[in-house]
Amino acid sequence: MAISSMTGLFFWGFLFAYGALMYALSPRSVTLGGFFNGEDSQGRPASPLLLTISIFISWIFAKSVTNAANLGAEFGLVGGLAYATYWLSIPLCGYVIYRLRRRFGATSMVSFLTSNYGRAAALAFSAAILIRLFNEVWSNTAVVGGYYGESGSTPFIVAALLFTAVTLAYSLRGGLRSSILTDAAQAAIFVVALVWVLGLVLPNHSAAELRSTSNWAMNAGVDLFLVACLQLFSYPFHDPVLTDRGFISEEKSMLRAFTLAGVLGFIAILAFSLIGVHASLSGLEASGNVPAALARSMGVGALIVMTLVMISAAGSTLDSTFSSLARLTGRELPALAGRNLGQKAIAVGMTAMLLFAVLGNLPMLAGTDILKATTISGTMVMGLAPVFLLHGLVRPTALGFHLSFWCGLLLGVALTVGWIPDSWAIGDGRYALLLGTNLYGLLLCTAAYLLSGLRRRV
């Protein structure tokens, strides 16, 4: 689709205008509580409403809505349901953090692991977090770039890097406080634009037509749905974008925010998958970015609105990624080494933000598949499920953590490099081997964790 120079000017100008707006909304936070805990200038935590909105939009990744639409195009509503199921892990995560705080006095995930499983466990967990944060950079900037050009093209790369720069600018200004405040504006942009997009496509089909593209079979997306059902027990715990917000407000208020945000996220992702269903019914050729291809086929107006959806979704996730990275490097890791950096922690966190803004875009430049950022990382951290969900059921031991954690990690690596035997596959669909690896792997990790604790008790 040819884009006029005026439209092109709008597209590029919007990136700058978006960055300027977010920068204006961001407070200049120079306090440790504001930069790392999201407190206001009086030291008060984020309100329940702000926390709910922040959790909701921070987990509506640009790659998430793109994956939801892609899966909707491929598997119909079953694909959308499969991907939306990941959002049910938010209430689960909220309950687990509530329990860890109330019963075991946890103040953060890293300090909890240090106290109960040792420094080596906390270091391994922190490494997993760093990988997760690294993935969040490229997987979201790549989606934004896709609305400006084909993967690998100059417009694609320039847009992705420009988006990174404007997000970094306001993230450096206020850390987590900036992230929480800008989330409100990003959520408003996302919801309005999503409703607009759905209004463009849904009236074209009846409910029966929308259901017609679905087939409840293992090779038609049900295997991915079952993968999501298994991974939701471990997936949220290695995502500090989510877990950091579990320790910055009162416990019951936090739990309500997590529960509501998870339900809203589930609905939003399932709704967005209908865009992919529409694309399938319209005969649109399958691609790695169905929303962008569909928007281009519908004209400039649709492309502009879809771009607004993606930039708001990507921005909310990327600024949260930077703030979580700052907290980990400026506070958590120094504390693990027995050091308190004081006010210098902010400078350390800012330096880490800058470093990841550069290095985190390398996979984007290489054209990596964005769905792998979810399914592969979710498999690698399956060993976290028994550690956090079953803590207190048996005596916690360092051996139990490491057997569970490294078993999951090694199975994830083995799946990535093709070492998992075909006999592990469940069903005959595309995700059959992924499903088998997650099911058998989760059973192995759980057994390793429980047996280590029981052995120590004896």
Steps between C-alpha positions, in 0.01 A plus 500: 500500500642834399519751784493870420772727627248670730399165652863401533568828677219420744636153568846623582375810676274291722801317643653830605167636629440178694843524660449868587162426663636213708799710602267781611290258705809354669601658831862577565548237769823534694397300806578132538138426588372670187755356260487142627160464675279739307430728798382858455685808627346450847616140520154351444461178295309491173122507542304173446354637176838602362648165600221308326536704182877465509490122535236472227676708235855392592406142415326597176828472311518604137621149426201366693233667292692409186529137607131495596398622154743262328360205696145615436573499128657156517274316748194721540360569846687196634826678423382816672383305803833318516696822514257683728538219754845634589327802658334276758847463648472859628241421772696185583819702535321753717376229734843338526666834580224574752571168668876549499464846651243408765635162612872528431573873514629529143597851387614408147546187293880517513523561876247221561714254306815617675347444844350161424715341229833680511690755294572260216126447452441876498778546245356235270158660528645844429668366188163369379350843565773670298431269206130577528562875505739468205225323302248770585709768332536352153165323486310826555717733293478256209120519503505880485756491218269271304253785454761715330658248266581137428722316747862594441420805287635843586159645607442192719833537678482879534147489644592226749809687617319834517224341707765357732661842539181689587397234751843498657494878534197517727591176681829653607309797632296323767553123508203298626303814591520617139397156380191490723382851416550466125322163508172683561536702178622196306205291624255769388658517153501121472138446605359776276703383201412132562128576512539702180682216322245241613225731378659496155515120466236328718187639333608313185432158656234319696583309819463175307756613245747594773460155655530321168878533481549309827544127539540354848775254406857444617642595160281810478632700793382293796855381559610864541207561734620213718856638489368830629307322776826340615723804460271734692622329819858616441498770231418808713768444762793584274339824384597789729273732301223314682658381825660836589148643523407231749716657773424872476155519662296347783445124457122483456495804275773341291309173469184677382701695244666185365168315477316777316794573270526131407131473412512821294815384324342164413200677346716749309726233347207276405328799340810592303528146365172570316700728272694193390175306455374779276824488301454127446139541389607779265753274331801703609826317440661373821800697624707556811312824571131455416382828662739709290416315179127530567524868585691574179235316297224714658654837426700775665243568773505143625879493487521816710263362765680166512829680540356689798402167657844354456703801611294543818526128578871482424578819687331388821698177496834649400499771767407237759785285370746784551372577852516132602852476361602805703355348818676169443842648423485796736345334803446124485838384372704735724294383800576143400869589522443654844519861379265796518584755233272767645432785258762359259256217426307733269811569289575128479142433391516770235822356361338158472205656315733656245692177452188290442352760267796432270568129547132408533432601140754264344251211454258749340768586246548128436125444440423250779144356523314687777289199607818330617538766768194349671496126435872433538558714808184356655641150459840589642354631827256216568716409801389816680143369540565257788741742670243777540172308498605220735722698736420397857351164401837337560816637654664741253846390394760642264522157337126499433516839333797416279371159394165651402637818341782344300287206388253744344774712349680206345177363353425841351844515342468142375167586337651807334791308346290197402622247755159402639396162351185483288360241741435785745249659261134506603271505200600583144471877491768763458541535878486129581865478606476828690200363689670173585815676616302730727283226648776246566743774596263653755445157655876443521565842652223455757621156598858625537391789721272295724731202539790725598290663771365169630849347503632790707209463743582132552 
